[in-house]
């Protein structure tokens, strides 16, 4: 019996997986289809852990390198998704526009709001880090509605805005 180092063992497992990846994925999908109650229960119990782990990877150095290395592939997937799901994309866009329109009082100074967006673009160009205009109190908050007004806006880096999500 031959003994393997940890690296050799992991490499053999990876190679074995990738040799049968399509078959294994098909089996996993079939199992999820036939055992929906178990899958749904597991997702309810572990969904937050999985999301937390995914976000941790996304913002890790390894995740950043992976996204940079596969930027064209990611763009291709996003483009295909937009083509395949035109209704969803259109609905999300129109919902966003409607929320902004209803959340912006008629007396608000649009030029001040526009200045925030221009400043975010300028920061992105200067630093090379993507900046977003974020609503301090989200337009769709839980138990409240934020307004699209200058004093409810802040300019923050894209990755921090992603982490913040729809909360204060």
CNS distance restraints for C-alpha pairs under 8 A (distance, minus, plus):
assign (resid   4 and name CA) (resid   8 and name CA) 5.79 0.50 0.50
assign (resid   4 and name CA) (resid   9 and name CA) 5.85 0.50 0.50
assign (resid   5 and name CA) (resid   9 and name CA) 6.16 0.50 0.50
assign (resid   6 and name CA) (resid  10 and name CA) 6.14 0.50 0.50
assign (resid   7 and name CA) (resid  11 and name CA) 6.06 0.50 0.50
assign (resid   8 and name CA) (resid  12 and name CA) 6.14 0.50 0.50
assign (resid   9 and name CA) (resid  13 and name CA) 6.30 0.50 0.50
assign (resid  10 and name CA) (resid  14 and name CA) 6.11 0.50 0.50
assign (resid  11 and name CA) (resid  15 and name CA) 6.06 0.50 0.50
assign (resid  12 and name CA) (resid  16 and name CA) 6.05 0.50 0.50
assign (resid  13 and name CA) (resid  17 and name CA) 6.10 0.50 0.50
assign (resid  14 and name CA) (resid  18 and name CA) 6.14 0.50 0.50
assign (resid  15 and name CA) (resid  19 and name CA) 6.05 0.50 0.50
assign (resid  16 and name CA) (resid  20 and name CA) 6.56 0.50 0.50
assign (resid  17 and name CA) (resid  21 and name CA) 5.45 0.50 0.50
assign (resid  17 and name CA) (resid  24 and name CA) 7.86 0.50 0.50
assign (resid  20 and name CA) (resid  24 and name CA) 6.16 0.50 0.50
assign (resid  21 and name CA) (resid  25 and name CA) 6.07 0.50 0.50
assign (resid  22 and name CA) (resid  26 and name CA) 6.12 0.50 0.50
assign (resid  23 and name CA) (resid  27 and name CA) 6.24 0.50 0.50
assign (resid  24 and name CA) (resid  28 and name CA) 6.22 0.50 0.50
assign (resid  25 and name CA) (resid  29 and name CA) 6.19 0.50 0.50
assign (resid  26 and name CA) (resid  30 and name CA) 6.13 0.50 0.50
assign (resid  27 and name CA) (resid  31 and name CA) 6.09 0.50 0.50
assign (resid  28 and name CA) (resid  32 and name CA) 6.22 0.50 0.50
assign (resid  29 and name CA) (resid  33 and name CA) 6.21 0.50 0.50
assign (resid  30 and name CA) (resid  34 and name CA) 6.19 0.50 0.50
assign (resid  31 and name CA) (resid  35 and name CA) 5.85 0.50 0.50
assign (resid  32 and name CA) (resid  36 and name CA) 5.57 0.50 0.50
assign (resid  32 and name CA) (resid  39 and name CA) 6.03 0.50 0.50
assign (resid  35 and name CA) (resid  39 and name CA) 6.23 0.50 0.50
assign (resid  36 and name CA) (resid  40 and name CA) 5.83 0.50 0.50
assign (resid  37 and name CA) (resid  41 and name CA) 6.11 0.50 0.50
assign (resid  38 and name CA) (resid  42 and name CA) 6.13 0.50 0.50
assign (resid  39 and name CA) (resid  43 and name CA) 6.09 0.50 0.50
assign (resid  40 and name CA) (resid  44 and name CA) 6.13 0.50 0.50
assign (resid  41 and name CA) (resid  45 and name CA) 6.24 0.50 0.50
assign (resid  42 and name CA) (resid  46 and name CA) 5.86 0.50 0.50
assign (resid  42 and name CA) (resid  47 and name CA) 7.66 0.50 0.50
assign (resid  43 and name CA) (resid  47 and name CA) 4.85 0.50 0.50
assign (resid  46 and name CA) (resid  50 and name CA) 6.27 0.50 0.50
assign (resid  47 and name CA) (resid  51 and name CA) 6.14 0.50 0.50
assign (resid  48 and name CA) (resid  52 and name CA) 6.00 0.50 0.50
assign (resid  49 and name CA) (resid  53 and name CA) 6.11 0.50 0.50
assign (resid  50 and name CA) (resid  54 and name CA) 6.10 0.50 0.50
assign (resid  51 and name CA) (resid  55 and name CA) 6.12 0.50 0.50
assign (resid  52 and name CA) (resid  56 and name CA) 6.10 0.50 0.50
assign (resid  53 and name CA) (resid  57 and name CA) 6.26 0.50 0.50
assign (resid  54 and name CA) (resid  58 and name CA) 6.03 0.50 0.50
assign (resid  55 and name CA) (resid  59 and name CA) 6.25 0.50 0.50
assign (resid  56 and name CA) (resid  60 and name CA) 6.12 0.50 0.50
assign (resid  57 and name CA) (resid  62 and name CA) 7.15 0.50 0.50
assign (resid  57 and name CA) (resid  63 and name CA) 5.41 0.50 0.50
assign (resid  58 and name CA) (resid  62 and name CA) 8.00 0.50 0.50
assign (resid  58 and name CA) (resid  63 and name CA) 4.76 0.50 0.50
assign (resid  58 and name CA) (resid  64 and name CA) 6.67 0.50 0.50
assign (resid  59 and name CA) (resid  63 and name CA) 6.08 0.50 0.50
assign (resid  59 and name CA) (resid  64 and name CA) 6.48 0.50 0.50
assign (resid  59 and name CA) (resid 159 and name CA) 7.60 0.50 0.50
assign (resid  60 and name CA) (resid  64 and name CA) 6.28 0.50 0.50
assign (resid  61 and name CA) (resid  65 and name CA) 6.18 0.50 0.50
assign (resid  62 and name CA) (resid  66 and name CA) 6.13 0.50 0.50
assign (resid  63 and name CA) (resid  67 and name CA) 6.19 0.50 0.50
assign (resid  64 and name CA) (resid  68 and name CA) 6.18 0.50 0.50
assign (resid  65 and name CA) (resid  69 and name CA) 6.02 0.50 0.50
assign (resid  66 and name CA) (resid  70 and name CA) 6.12 0.50 0.50
assign (resid  67 and name CA) (resid  71 and name CA) 5.61 0.50 0.50
assign (resid  67 and name CA) (resid  74 and name CA) 7.60 0.50 0.50
assign (resid  70 and name CA) (resid  74 and name CA) 6.13 0.50 0.50
assign (resid  71 and name CA) (resid  75 and name CA) 6.14 0.50 0.50
assign (resid  72 and name CA) (resid  76 and name CA) 6.10 0.50 0.50
assign (resid  73 and name CA) (resid  77 and name CA) 6.26 0.50 0.50
assign (resid  74 and name CA) (resid  78 and name CA) 6.21 0.50 0.50
assign (resid  75 and name CA) (resid  79 and name CA) 6.05 0.50 0.50
assign (resid  76 and name CA) (resid  80 and name CA) 6.16 0.50 0.50
assign (resid  77 and name CA) (resid  81 and name CA) 6.07 0.50 0.50
assign (resid  78 and name CA) (resid  82 and name CA) 6.17 0.50 0.50
assign (resid  79 and name CA) (resid  83 and name CA) 6.28 0.50 0.50
assign (resid  80 and name CA) (resid  84 and name CA) 5.99 0.50 0.50
assign (resid  81 and name CA) (resid  85 and name CA) 5.74 0.50 0.50
assign (resid  82 and name CA) (resid  86 and name CA) 5.49 0.50 0.50
assign (resid  82 and name CA) (resid  89 and name CA) 6.32 0.50 0.50
assign (resid  85 and name CA) (resid  89 and name CA) 6.33 0.50 0.50
assign (resid  86 and name CA) (resid  90 and name CA) 5.89 0.50 0.50
assign (resid  87 and name CA) (resid  91 and name CA) 5.93 0.50 0.50
assign (resid  88 and name CA) (resid  92 and name CA) 6.11 0.50 0.50
assign (resid  89 and name CA) (resid  93 and name CA) 6.16 0.50 0.50
assign (resid  90 and name CA) (resid  94 and name CA) 6.07 0.50 0.50
assign (resid  91 and name CA) (resid  95 and name CA) 5.93 0.50 0.50
assign (resid  92 and name CA) (resid  96 and name CA) 6.11 0.50 0.50
assign (resid  93 and name CA) (resid  97 and name CA) 6.26 0.50 0.50
assign (resid  94 and name CA) (resid  98 and name CA) 5.99 0.50 0.50
assign (resid  95 and name CA) (resid  99 and name CA) 6.03 0.50 0.50
assign (resid  96 and name CA) (resid 100 and name CA) 6.23 0.50 0.50
assign (resid  97 and name CA) (resid 101 and name CA) 6.06 0.50 0.50
assign (resid  98 and name CA) (resid 102 and name CA) 6.06 0.50 0.50
assign (resid  99 and name CA) (resid 103 and name CA) 5.77 0.50 0.50
assign (resid  99 and name CA) (resid 139 and name CA) 6.82 0.50 0.50
assign (resid 100 and name CA) (resid 104 and name CA) 5.95 0.50 0.50
assign (resid 100 and name CA) (resid 139 and name CA) 7.43 0.50 0.50
assign (resid 100 and name CA) (resid 148 and name CA) 6.18 0.50 0.50
assign (resid 103 and name CA) (resid 139 and name CA) 6.85 0.50 0.50
assign (resid 103 and name CA) (resid 145 and name CA) 7.84 0.50 0.50
assign (resid 103 and name CA) (resid 146 and name CA) 6.98 0.50 0.50
assign (resid 103 and name CA) (resid 147 and name CA) 4.72 0.50 0.50
assign (resid 103 and name CA) (resid 148 and name CA) 5.25 0.50 0.50
assign (resid 104 and name CA) (resid 108 and name CA) 6.75 0.50 0.50
assign (resid 104 and name CA) (resid 147 and name CA) 5.93 0.50 0.50
assign (resid 104 and name CA) (resid 148 and name CA) 4.69 0.50 0.50
assign (resid 104 and name CA) (resid 149 and name CA) 6.38 0.50 0.50
assign (resid 105 and name CA) (resid 147 and name CA) 7.69 0.50 0.50
assign (resid 105 and name CA) (resid 148 and name CA) 7.65 0.50 0.50
assign (resid 105 and name CA) (resid 149 and name CA) 7.80 0.50 0.50
assign (resid 108 and name CA) (resid 149 and name CA) 6.39 0.50 0.50
assign (resid 109 and name CA) (resid 113 and name CA) 6.94 0.50 0.50
assign (resid 109 and name CA) (resid 149 and name CA) 7.98 0.50 0.50
assign (resid 110 and name CA) (resid 114 and name CA) 6.08 0.50 0.50
assign (resid 111 and name CA) (resid 115 and name CA) 6.13 0.50 0.50
assign (resid 112 and name CA) (resid 116 and name CA) 6.80 0.50 0.50
assign (resid 112 and name CA) (resid 150 and name CA) 6.29 0.50 0.50
assign (resid 113 and name CA) (resid 117 and name CA) 6.88 0.50 0.50
assign (resid 113 and name CA) (resid 149 and name CA) 6.82 0.50 0.50
assign (resid 113 and name CA) (resid 150 and name CA) 5.44 0.50 0.50
assign (resid 114 and name CA) (resid 118 and name CA) 6.29 0.50 0.50
assign (resid 115 and name CA) (resid 119 and name CA) 6.03 0.50 0.50
assign (resid 116 and name CA) (resid 120 and name CA) 6.18 0.50 0.50
assign (resid 116 and name CA) (resid 133 and name CA) 6.72 0.50 0.50
assign (resid 116 and name CA) (resid 150 and name CA) 7.89 0.50 0.50
assign (resid 116 and name CA) (resid 153 and name CA) 7.65 0.50 0.50
assign (resid 116 and name CA) (resid 154 and name CA) 7.70 0.50 0.50
assign (resid 116 and name CA) (resid 155 and name CA) 7.16 0.50 0.50
assign (resid 117 and name CA) (resid 121 and name CA) 6.30 0.50 0.50
assign (resid 117 and name CA) (resid 132 and name CA) 7.74 0.50 0.50
assign (resid 117 and name CA) (resid 133 and name CA) 6.24 0.50 0.50
assign (resid 118 and name CA) (resid 122 and name CA) 6.17 0.50 0.50
assign (resid 119 and name CA) (resid 123 and name CA) 6.12 0.50 0.50
assign (resid 120 and name CA) (resid 124 and name CA) 6.21 0.50 0.50
assign (resid 120 and name CA) (resid 131 and name CA) 5.38 0.50 0.50
assign (resid 120 and name CA) (resid 132 and name CA) 5.98 0.50 0.50
assign (resid 120 and name CA) (resid 133 and name CA) 6.52 0.50 0.50
assign (resid 120 and name CA) (resid 155 and name CA) 6.17 0.50 0.50
assign (resid 121 and name CA) (resid 125 and name CA) 6.30 0.50 0.50
assign (resid 121 and name CA) (resid 131 and name CA) 6.96 0.50 0.50
assign (resid 122 and name CA) (resid 126 and name CA) 6.09 0.50 0.50
assign (resid 123 and name CA) (resid 127 and name CA) 5.87 0.50 0.50
assign (resid 123 and name CA) (resid 128 and name CA) 7.75 0.50 0.50
assign (resid 123 and name CA) (resid 129 and name CA) 7.67 0.50 0.50
assign (resid 123 and name CA) (resid 130 and name CA) 7.76 0.50 0.50
assign (resid 123 and name CA) (resid 131 and name CA) 6.68 0.50 0.50
assign (resid 124 and name CA) (resid 128 and name CA) 5.24 0.50 0.50
assign (resid 124 and name CA) (resid 129 and name CA) 5.23 0.50 0.50
assign (resid 124 and name CA) (resid 130 and name CA) 4.82 0.50 0.50
assign (resid 124 and name CA) (resid 131 and name CA) 5.52 0.50 0.50
assign (resid 125 and name CA) (resid 129 and name CA) 7.68 0.50 0.50
assign (resid 129 and name CA) (resid 157 and name CA) 6.93 0.50 0.50
assign (resid 129 and name CA) (resid 158 and name CA) 7.80 0.50 0.50
assign (resid 130 and name CA) (resid 157 and name CA) 5.91 0.50 0.50
assign (resid 130 and name CA) (resid 158 and name CA) 5.46 0.50 0.50
assign (resid 131 and name CA) (resid 155 and name CA) 6.57 0.50 0.50
assign (resid 131 and name CA) (resid 156 and name CA) 5.55 0.50 0.50
assign (resid 131 and name CA) (resid 157 and name CA) 4.22 0.50 0.50
assign (resid 131 and name CA) (resid 158 and name CA) 5.04 0.50 0.50
assign (resid 132 and name CA) (resid 155 and name CA) 5.70 0.50 0.50
assign (resid 132 and name CA) (resid 156 and name CA) 5.63 0.50 0.50
assign (resid 132 and name CA) (resid 157 and name CA) 6.01 0.50 0.50
assign (resid 132 and name CA) (resid 158 and name CA) 5.53 0.50 0.50
assign (resid 132 and name CA) (resid 161 and name CA) 7.12 0.50 0.50
assign (resid 133 and name CA) (resid 153 and name CA) 6.39 0.50 0.50
assign (resid 133 and name CA) (resid 154 and name CA) 5.67 0.50 0.50
assign (resid 133 and name CA) (resid 155 and name CA) 4.64 0.50 0.50
assign (resid 133 and name CA) (resid 156 and name CA) 6.53 0.50 0.50
assign (resid 134 and name CA) (resid 153 and name CA) 5.56 0.50 0.50
assign (resid 134 and name CA) (resid 154 and name CA) 5.25 0.50 0.50
assign (resid 134 and name CA) (resid 155 and name CA) 6.03 0.50 0.50
assign (resid 134 and name CA) (resid 156 and name CA) 6.77 0.50 0.50
assign (resid 134 and name CA) (resid 161 and name CA) 6.78 0.50 0.50
assign (resid 135 and name CA) (resid 139 and name CA) 7.07 0.50 0.50
assign (resid 135 and name CA) (resid 146 and name CA) 7.45 0.50 0.50
assign (resid 135 and name CA) (resid 148 and name CA) 7.35 0.50 0.50
assign (resid 135 and name CA) (resid 152 and name CA) 5.50 0.50 0.50
assign (resid 135 and name CA) (resid 153 and name CA) 4.72 0.50 0.50
assign (resid 135 and name CA) (resid 154 and name CA) 6.45 0.50 0.50
assign (resid 136 and name CA) (resid 146 and name CA) 7.88 0.50 0.50
assign (resid 136 and name CA) (resid 152 and name CA) 5.27 0.50 0.50
assign (resid 136 and name CA) (resid 153 and name CA) 5.84 0.50 0.50
assign (resid 136 and name CA) (resid 154 and name CA) 6.62 0.50 0.50
assign (resid 136 and name CA) (resid 168 and name CA) 5.82 0.50 0.50
assign (resid 137 and name CA) (resid 141 and name CA) 7.00 0.50 0.50
assign (resid 137 and name CA) (resid 145 and name CA) 7.36 0.50 0.50
assign (resid 137 and name CA) (resid 146 and name CA) 4.79 0.50 0.50
assign (resid 137 and name CA) (resid 147 and name CA) 7.49 0.50 0.50
assign (resid 137 and name CA) (resid 152 and name CA) 6.40 0.50 0.50
assign (resid 137 and name CA) (resid 167 and name CA) 7.08 0.50 0.50
assign (resid 137 and name CA) (resid 168 and name CA) 5.49 0.50 0.50
assign (resid 138 and name CA) (resid 145 and name CA) 6.73 0.50 0.50
assign (resid 138 and name CA) (resid 146 and name CA) 5.10 0.50 0.50
assign (resid 138 and name CA) (resid 147 and name CA) 7.82 0.50 0.50
assign (resid 138 and name CA) (resid 166 and name CA) 5.81 0.50 0.50
assign (resid 138 and name CA) (resid 167 and name CA) 6.31 0.50 0.50
assign (resid 138 and name CA) (resid 168 and name CA) 6.89 0.50 0.50
assign (resid 139 and name CA) (resid 145 and name CA) 5.29 0.50 0.50
assign (resid 139 and name CA) (resid 146 and name CA) 4.44 0.50 0.50
assign (resid 139 and name CA) (resid 147 and name CA) 6.20 0.50 0.50
assign (resid 139 and name CA) (resid 148 and name CA) 7.34 0.50 0.50
assign (resid 140 and name CA) (resid 144 and name CA) 7.31 0.50 0.50
assign (resid 140 and name CA) (resid 145 and name CA) 5.58 0.50 0.50
assign (resid 140 and name CA) (resid 146 and name CA) 6.90 0.50 0.50
assign (resid 140 and name CA) (resid 166 and name CA) 7.21 0.50 0.50
assign (resid 141 and name CA) (resid 145 and name CA) 5.48 0.50 0.50
assign (resid 141 and name CA) (resid 146 and name CA) 6.93 0.50 0.50
assign (resid 141 and name CA) (resid 166 and name CA) 6.53 0.50 0.50
assign (resid 141 and name CA) (resid 167 and name CA) 6.62 0.50 0.50
assign (resid 146 and name CA) (resid 152 and name CA) 7.45 0.50 0.50
assign (resid 147 and name CA) (resid 152 and name CA) 6.71 0.50 0.50
assign (resid 148 and name CA) (resid 152 and name CA) 6.64 0.50 0.50
assign (resid 148 and name CA) (resid 153 and name CA) 7.52 0.50 0.50
assign (resid 149 and name CA) (resid 153 and name CA) 6.80 0.50 0.50
assign (resid 156 and name CA) (resid 160 and name CA) 6.66 0.50 0.50
assign (resid 156 and name CA) (resid 161 and name CA) 6.42 0.50 0.50
assign (resid 157 and name CA) (resid 161 and name CA) 6.34 0.50 0.50
assign (resid 158 and name CA) (resid 162 and name CA) 6.20 0.50 0.50
assign (resid 159 and name CA) (resid 163 and name CA) 6.35 0.50 0.50
assign (resid 160 and name CA) (resid 164 and name CA) 6.06 0.50 0.50
assign (resid 161 and name CA) (resid 165 and name CA) 6.19 0.50 0.50
assign (resid 164 and name CA) (resid 168 and name CA) 7.50 0.50 0.50
